Amino acid sequence: SANIDVRLVEPDFIIVSVGSEPNNSLAIASGLFIGKFGGISVDQKLKSSDQNIFAAGDNIEVINKITNLKDYIPLATVAHELGHIAGANAAGEHLSYSPIVKNIALKIFNNTYSQVGITSDSARNYSFRFAEVNAIARNIIKVMPESQNVFGKIVYEINSKRILGASFFGGNEVVGYSDLIASLIFGNISAEKLTHINYNYTPPKSPFINLLSILGRKILENKK
C-alpha cells in the first residue's frame, strides 16, 4: 500500500522515478562555467569555458533540436557520439555536433513505453502553438497470437506541421516508431509525410496499416 495525502491506497503497481543530475564537482573546482541545469557549458565543438578543456558525456548541457535551447539530456547514445567529436577536436579537428533529439524508452513489465522529442506539457511551457493526435492500432495483424494494441501520440506545430514529439506504449516495436520519428525531427520533415512512407507489411511481423500512418492521416484531417 502507499500513503498518499494521509490515505492508504492499494495500487496495482508503483513506479519510482528519481531522475538524474550532473556530477559537476570537478568542473566547478576547475573553474569551468556551469549551465542552467548544472551541466558543463560547452560550445558546438564541445569546448568548455577553458579553451584547453573539451567535455562530453552525461555532465554537459547540449542544444535541444526542438527548442534550440540548452538542455540536459544524459543518454548513452549522445555521450558516445559526442565523445568521438570531443576527442577528435582535442586532437586538432574542427567538428561540430548537431542539436540533440531526446529519444528514450522504458520497459514496464511486458510492455515498453517510448518518448521522443518533447511532451505536450513541455510544448505548452515553451509557448509552442501546437496540436496533438493519438491512435490505437495492432502491432501485427489481429489473427496472429502475438498481436496486441499499441498506443501512439504525436505532438506537432499547427502551422508548420513540424513534429515536436511523440510517445508510444506497447511491445518492442514502439522503440522503432520512436527512432523513425526522431529521424523525421532531425531531418525537419513534416508530420504529414507519415502518410507517404512505404511501411513494411509482413503478416507475422508487421501490421497491414501502420500506427504511424494512422497518426499521419489524423494530422492531415486536422488541417481541413
NUTI-909996 format. One record per residue (C-alpha): residue number from 1; x, y, z; residue in one letter. Coordinates in nm, 3 decimals. Layout:
[atom NUM [X Y Z] "A"],
...
END
This chain:
[atom 1 [0.000 0.000 0.000] "S"],
[atom 2 [0.101 0.363 -0.048] "A"],
[atom 3 [0.034 0.658 0.181] "N"],
[atom 4 [-0.099 0.939 -0.039] "I"],
[atom 5 [-0.227 1.253 0.134] "D"],
[atom 6 [-0.280 1.058 0.459] "V"],
[atom 7 [-0.480 0.792 0.272] "R"],
[atom 8 [-0.368 0.433 0.225] "L"],
[atom 9 [-0.408 0.335 -0.140] "V"],
[atom 10 [-0.370 -0.016 -0.285] "E"],
[atom 11 [-0.227 0.044 -0.635] "P"],
[atom 12 [-0.166 -0.225 -0.896] "D"],
[atom 13 [0.199 -0.120 -0.907] "F"],
[atom 14 [0.423 0.174 -0.815] "I"],
[atom 15 [0.686 0.334 -1.039] "I"],
[atom 16 [0.958 0.528 -0.856] "V"],
[atom 17 [1.139 0.786 -1.069] "S"],
[atom 18 [1.425 0.983 -0.912] "V"],
[atom 19 [1.582 1.145 -1.218] "G"],
[atom 20 [1.949 1.236 -1.252] "S"],
[atom 21 [2.176 1.537 -1.227] "E"],
[atom 22 [2.531 1.611 -1.342] "P"],
[atom 23 [2.823 1.529 -1.114] "N"],
[atom 24 [2.987 1.868 -1.163] "N"],
[atom 25 [3.215 1.894 -0.859] "S"],
[atom 26 [3.538 1.852 -1.061] "L"],
[atom 27 [3.420 2.104 -1.322] "A"],
[atom 28 [3.336 2.359 -1.053] "I"],
[atom 29 [3.672 2.302 -0.883] "A"],
[atom 30 [3.838 2.358 -1.221] "S"],
[atom 31 [3.660 2.691 -1.262] "G"],
[atom 32 [3.452 2.584 -1.563] "L"],
[atom 33 [3.128 2.765 -1.642] "F"],
[atom 34 [2.822 2.564 -1.534] "I"],
[atom 35 [2.490 2.594 -1.718] "G"],
[atom 36 [2.129 2.627 -1.606] "K"],
[atom 37 [2.082 2.254 -1.547] "F"],
[atom 38 [2.409 2.204 -1.359] "G"],
[atom 39 [2.600 2.062 -1.655] "G"],
[atom 40 [2.925 2.188 -1.803] "I"],
[atom 41 [2.859 2.461 -2.059] "S"],
[atom 42 [3.018 2.380 -2.397] "V"],
[atom 43 [3.001 2.521 -2.749] "D"],
[atom 44 [2.911 2.308 -3.053] "Q"],
[atom 45 [3.270 2.192 -3.081] "K"],
[atom 46 [3.238 2.072 -2.718] "L"],
[atom 47 [3.492 2.323 -2.589] "K"],
[atom 48 [3.431 2.440 -2.232] "S"],
[atom 49 [3.489 2.789 -2.092] "S"],
[atom 50 [3.853 2.684 -2.060] "D"],
[atom 51 [3.980 2.675 -2.420] "Q"],
[atom 52 [4.207 2.382 -2.335] "N"],
[atom 53 [3.931 2.159 -2.196] "I"],
[atom 54 [3.677 1.968 -2.405] "F"],
[atom 55 [3.385 1.788 -2.241] "A"],
[atom 56 [3.132 1.524 -2.344] "A"],
[atom 57 [2.903 1.271 -2.178] "G"],
[atom 58 [2.641 1.296 -1.905] "D"],
[atom 59 [2.798 1.602 -1.741] "N"],
[atom 60 [2.742 1.854 -2.021] "I"],
[atom 61 [2.448 2.057 -2.148] "E"],
[atom 62 [2.360 2.029 -2.517] "V"],
[atom 63 [2.134 2.208 -2.765] "I"],
[atom 64 [1.786 2.057 -2.787] "N"],
[atom 65 [1.680 2.015 -3.152] "K"],
[atom 66 [1.317 2.107 -3.077] "I"],
[atom 67 [1.364 2.418 -2.863] "T"],
[atom 68 [1.706 2.524 -2.997] "N"],
[atom 69 [1.796 2.592 -2.633] "L"],
[atom 70 [2.046 2.433 -2.397] "K"],
[atom 71 [1.915 2.120 -2.223] "D"],
[atom 72 [2.038 1.833 -2.009] "Y"],
[atom 73 [1.999 1.503 -2.199] "I"],
[atom 74 [2.211 1.232 -2.029] "P"],
[atom 75 [2.180 0.946 -2.278] "L"],
[atom 76 [2.446 0.686 -2.363] "A"],
[atom 77 [2.398 0.727 -2.740] "T"],
[atom 78 [2.451 1.102 -2.712] "V"],
[atom 79 [2.758 1.055 -2.491] "A"],
[atom 80 [2.902 0.804 -2.740] "H"],
[atom 81 [2.858 1.035 -3.040] "E"],
[atom 82 [2.982 1.348 -2.865] "L"],
[atom 83 [3.274 1.163 -2.708] "G"],
[atom 84 [3.410 1.094 -3.058] "H"],
[atom 85 [3.368 1.460 -3.155] "I"],
[atom 86 [3.530 1.594 -2.836] "A"],
[atom 87 [3.824 1.355 -2.873] "G"],
[atom 88 [3.875 1.445 -3.238] "A"],
[atom 89 [3.862 1.819 -3.165] "N"],
[atom 90 [4.104 1.782 -2.873] "A"],
[atom 91 [4.341 1.619 -3.124] "A"],
[atom 92 [4.311 1.911 -3.367] "G"],
[atom 93 [3.994 1.851 -3.570] "E"],
[atom 94 [3.716 2.111 -3.607] "H"],
[atom 95 [3.395 1.907 -3.583] "L"],
[atom 96 [3.060 2.029 -3.452] "S"],
[atom 97 [2.774 1.828 -3.304] "Y"],
[atom 98 [2.417 1.855 -3.430] "S"],
[atom 99 [2.137 1.958 -3.192] "P"],
[atom 100 [2.006 1.658 -2.999] "I"],
[atom 101 [1.669 1.483 -3.035] "V"],
[atom 102 [1.582 1.326 -2.700] "K"],
[atom 103 [1.482 0.962 -2.753] "N"],
[atom 104 [1.417 0.733 -2.456] "I"],
[atom 105 [1.237 0.408 -2.375] "A"],
[atom 106 [1.132 0.230 -2.057] "L"],
[atom 107 [1.037 -0.135 -2.009] "K"],
[atom 108 [0.728 -0.171 -1.787] "I"],
[atom 109 [0.673 -0.541 -1.711] "F"],
[atom 110 [0.594 -0.696 -2.053] "N"],
[atom 111 [0.533 -0.361 -2.221] "N"],
[atom 112 [0.751 -0.077 -2.345] "T"],
[atom 113 [0.698 0.299 -2.325] "Y"],
[atom 114 [0.898 0.526 -2.555] "S"],
[atom 115 [0.911 0.903 -2.587] "Q"],
[atom 116 [1.093 1.118 -2.841] "V"],
[atom 117 [1.128 1.496 -2.868] "G"],
[atom 118 [0.926 1.694 -2.613] "I"],
[atom 119 [0.591 1.628 -2.446] "T"],
[atom 120 [0.275 1.835 -2.482] "S"],
[atom 121 [0.339 1.981 -2.135] "D"],
[atom 122 [0.685 2.096 -2.244] "S"],
[atom 123 [0.544 2.234 -2.571] "A"],
[atom 124 [0.299 2.438 -2.365] "R"],
[atom 125 [0.575 2.560 -2.132] "N"],
[atom 126 [0.784 2.671 -2.432] "Y"],
[atom 127 [0.479 2.852 -2.578] "S"],
[atom 128 [0.459 2.646 -2.897] "F"],
[atom 129 [0.130 2.672 -3.086] "R"],
[atom 130 [0.069 2.300 -3.112] "F"],
[atom 131 [-0.187 2.026 -3.156] "A"],
[atom 132 [-0.178 1.655 -3.087] "E"],
[atom 133 [-0.328 1.338 -3.229] "V"],
[atom 134 [-0.345 0.989 -3.083] "N"],
[atom 135 [-0.448 0.646 -3.202] "A"],
[atom 136 [-0.454 0.280 -3.107] "I"],
[atom 137 [-0.366 0.010 -3.361] "A"],
[atom 138 [-0.247 -0.351 -3.371] "R"],
[atom 139 [0.126 -0.419 -3.378] "N"],
[atom 140 [0.071 -0.710 -3.622] "I"],
[atom 141 [-0.241 -0.845 -3.790] "I"],
[atom 142 [-0.512 -0.946 -3.545] "K"],
[atom 143 [-0.519 -1.319 -3.631] "V"],
[atom 144 [-0.161 -1.367 -3.507] "M"],
[atom 145 [-0.138 -1.489 -3.144] "P"],
[atom 146 [0.123 -1.223 -3.055] "E"],
[atom 147 [-0.100 -0.940 -3.179] "S"],
[atom 148 [-0.164 -0.662 -2.929] "Q"],
[atom 149 [-0.277 -0.300 -2.922] "N"],
[atom 150 [-0.020 -0.021 -2.945] "V"],
[atom 151 [-0.092 0.337 -2.838] "F"],
[atom 152 [0.068 0.635 -3.010] "G"],
[atom 153 [0.056 1.014 -2.976] "K"],
[atom 154 [0.222 1.284 -3.185] "I"],
[atom 155 [0.263 1.649 -3.084] "V"],
[atom 156 [0.318 1.892 -3.372] "Y"],
[atom 157 [0.324 2.262 -3.456] "E"],
[atom 158 [-0.008 2.374 -3.602] "I"],
[atom 159 [0.123 2.597 -3.882] "N"],
[atom 160 [0.441 2.422 -3.996] "S"],
[atom 161 [0.331 2.065 -3.908] "K"],
[atom 162 [0.679 2.019 -3.760] "R"],
[atom 163 [0.687 1.725 -3.521] "I"],
[atom 164 [0.767 1.837 -3.167] "L"],
[atom 165 [0.746 1.498 -3.001] "G"],
[atom 166 [0.575 1.162 -2.980] "A"],
[atom 167 [0.509 0.885 -2.730] "S"],
[atom 168 [0.418 0.519 -2.770] "F"],
[atom 169 [0.313 0.231 -2.545] "F"],
[atom 170 [0.305 -0.133 -2.649] "G"],
[atom 171 [0.560 -0.400 -2.736] "G"],
[atom 172 [0.920 -0.373 -2.852] "N"],
[atom 173 [0.805 -0.221 -3.181] "E"],
[atom 174 [0.748 0.118 -3.014] "V"],
[atom 175 [1.125 0.176 -3.000] "V"],
[atom 176 [1.132 0.156 -3.380] "G"],
[atom 177 [0.843 0.403 -3.401] "Y"],
[atom 178 [1.037 0.649 -3.185] "S"],
[atom 179 [1.352 0.604 -3.394] "D"],
[atom 180 [1.159 0.685 -3.713] "L"],
[atom 181 [1.002 0.994 -3.553] "I"],
[atom 182 [1.348 1.102 -3.431] "A"],
[atom 183 [1.474 1.076 -3.791] "S"],
[atom 184 [1.187 1.294 -3.916] "L"],
[atom 185 [1.254 1.552 -3.645] "I"],
[atom 186 [1.627 1.553 -3.721] "F"],
[atom 187 [1.560 1.597 -4.093] "G"],
[atom 188 [1.296 1.870 -4.040] "N"],
[atom 189 [1.041 1.654 -4.224] "I"],
[atom 190 [0.673 1.745 -4.187] "S"],
[atom 191 [0.443 1.519 -3.985] "A"],
[atom 192 [0.218 1.492 -4.290] "E"],
[atom 193 [0.486 1.281 -4.463] "K"],
[atom 194 [0.400 0.995 -4.227] "L"],
[atom 195 [0.118 0.907 -4.467] "T"],
[atom 196 [0.360 0.873 -4.763] "H"],
[atom 197 [0.610 0.628 -4.611] "I"],
[atom 198 [0.609 0.276 -4.759] "N"],
[atom 199 [0.580 0.077 -4.437] "Y"],
[atom 200 [0.668 -0.291 -4.430] "N"],
[atom 201 [0.379 -0.538 -4.427] "Y"],
[atom 202 [0.471 -0.892 -4.329] "T"],
[atom 203 [0.171 -1.059 -4.155] "P"],
[atom 204 [0.368 -1.237 -3.878] "P"],
[atom 205 [0.585 -0.930 -3.814] "K"],
[atom 206 [0.404 -0.608 -3.902] "S"],
[atom 207 [0.050 -0.468 -3.944] "P"],
[atom 208 [-0.138 -0.405 -4.267] "F"],
[atom 209 [-0.188 -0.040 -4.164] "I"],
[atom 210 [0.095 0.107 -3.959] "N"],
[atom 211 [0.015 0.312 -3.648] "L"],
[atom 212 [0.234 0.596 -3.777] "L"],
[atom 213 [0.034 0.610 -4.099] "S"],
[atom 214 [-0.288 0.640 -3.898] "I"],
[atom 215 [-0.141 0.924 -3.692] "L"],
[atom 216 [-0.022 1.100 -4.007] "G"],
[atom 217 [-0.369 1.068 -4.160] "R"],
[atom 218 [-0.523 1.226 -3.849] "K"],
[atom 219 [-0.283 1.520 -3.879] "I"],
[atom 220 [-0.391 1.566 -4.242] "L"],
[atom 221 [-0.757 1.556 -4.139] "E"],
[atom 222 [-0.696 1.819 -3.871] "N"],
[atom 223 [-0.576 2.052 -4.146] "K"],
[atom 224 [-0.916 2.052 -4.315] "K"],
END
